[in-house]
Amino acid sequence: MDYISLRFGVPACRLCSPHSRPEMRIDTNENGGEGLFNKKGFLFLRTKVMQNWKCRWFSLDGINLRCFQNDRTTQALDVIPLFNPNTNKYATIIFIKKDRKDRKNMFALAVDGVGQHIFSASTPTERENWINSISAVLAQHQKTNDLPPTPVKLSPALLSPKPNRSKHSDYALLDDDGQSNHQESNSKLMAGYNDKISQILNQDKSDLQEKQKKKKEREQMEEEKRNDDVDRYVQMEKKKMEEEKREEERKRQEEERRREEEEKKRQEEERRREEEEKKRQEEERKRQEEKRRIEEEKKQEEERKIQEEKRRMRRIVRIQSLWRARIVRKHFPRLITVYKRRQKIAQELMSTEQSYLSSLQTLSQLYIAPLLVNNIIDGDTCRIAFSNANYLVFLHKEISKKIEERVNSWYPQQKFGDIFVEALPDLKNFYSQYVVNYNKSIATVKNLISTNPAFQTFVEDCMKDPRGNDLHLTDYLIMPVQRLPRYEMLLADLLRNTPQTAEDKTLLESALSGLREVNAFVNNHTREVQSMERVLHVQNKLSGAKKNSNLYQPGRELIREGLLIMIGKAGESERTVFLFNDSVMVSKKTSTNKNVTLKYDFKANIPLKGATVVMDYVPNKLDFVKSPSLTDTTKAKGSPKLGNGESHVIALITADGSKYVFRASNANDKKGWYNAMDSAIKALPKEAASASVPRFSLSSSRDGL
């Protein structure tokens, strides 16, 4: 492997010096605004056991490099330390120049005590950004902790290359045979050779010293320059962190002042309630005194006749007063709990309404407006695809504003029912229109994605936009269908935690009753939407010539799907069978790779009108005279011979007498298929016996099954 070792982003040899590789210098502008010390992104990591490549999400966290399954998970799969505190050694960055056939833009981390980790970036620029970020983190850690860097070990072959000397060079002192004819001439020759060797050695030594001196000076200059760059970046980061800290402190102080003002308002409200309570008690005391005065006057008038009656009445009044006081003391904590629950539900209603309004605004601003401005689709298509989504934005702006005002001015008897009672006509009108148009909207969007390249590119770009939160267009379109059940649940909880004497009780009951009517309508259409999605899912699995055929028909539902062994006159073959409420579609699986989405090749369509299904059917060769022939005659593994009564065989006999024989894997599977087919045949309307069953718009030829 042809590689170059780096320490803190510093080249370890002349092959990667700043003069030969200027792009290796640290530059925060190349990191896409993510910051030099908190680099994040996807990299391919080569596993140590299987030696294959896995795409993982990596994040620089201090002096560690964390590895995640993807960018949405929070649990790290592995943590790669960039510094070993036991040995005071840093990780070595290895720049791999030579690309492999299956992987490019590679670099590695050699961690002391752990081993070597090999990575692959998507582009050369991304690889340089990662190397620069890791080098800056190591340099900052070294400077902060005042630790010496680990010396770089170079290969001796680079420091002292061996000269290519032949036997005829100036260093040869003897002839090939090693003999001398004249001793005196040999001595003179030897002396001359020794002088020449001394001169060469001295010259080499001086040249080597000069080169080492220049190299040392160059390394010192480069080290000073790198230290200055690192200091400048560290100062910039510190300054930025200080500014953020001052901003957070200012926001905290403002929040504290706001809380103090709210606390003052709450205390004033409590004092007002206490004064009202004292006033009420004073009036009650005066009333009791007036009552006693009247009783005393009556006592004087009636004298002794009613004396006992008065004493008895005073005892009754006293007992009633004590009983009322006891009831109040008993139920007061429960009322406090109810009011707290009511406030929590109101806050949840406000937060969910704000989140829902934000999603509607994203749909309007990110999708609808740009599509019309850029003329990607016309106005009529936009109205069909997005229905009245813009009207829902205006409606929920008003609802969200009112809910937020009520929650911000909260008190235990705060009303919410009147908001939904006023908005109930608009909710019924707008949401009924949206739900009725939802099937057509989803079909239009999918058709545009498959037929309009500009629309498909636009949707993909919107998914990459940070405002889209990685949600597809269909995810935004389903949100209004799911919102009304959420309203019903929250208002039901609010109604349960509202006292019977509260004014909001009646309003909440009216609003909840109206929402339930709308939800009943929405739920019926939601079931139709789910059935349509299952049929469209099967449509997308078809490949070959029947891929673009229209499988979805009004009223068609997918009841069951699975693998069955189909028995024909040429043998047995494994087939994927889809049972609908009006027909059976037989197909062949065209892909067995687990990493590839399954596709199916259409084989036949079997109508269920006038058909019958027979369980534990015993086939014979005469049954297959009219049955379709099989294209692949290879028998399925473990398939029994014809006539075996325990082979879990069921037969579907059509109105024209054709027999389609299937074998299930076990008794439970056979029973499930039999019950499903029998129920589908019985559930067909009576007029279906004379009317033609809607086809898939596919060829119903039984040849090639």
Helices and strands as residue ranges (DSSP letters): E 3-7, E 10-11, G 14-16, G 22-24, G 28-31, E 40-46, E 53-61, E 64-68, E 78-81, E 83-84, E 89-90, E 92-96, E 106-111, E 115-120, H 124-145, H 156-159, H 183-302, G 303-306, H 307-362, I 363-368, H 369-373, H 379-386, H 389-408, H 417-451, H 453-464, G 466-468, H 473-496, H 504-541, E 542-543, G 544-546, E 558-568, E 571-580, E 583-589, E 600-607, E 612-615, G 621-624, E 649-653, E 659-663, H 667-683, G 686-689
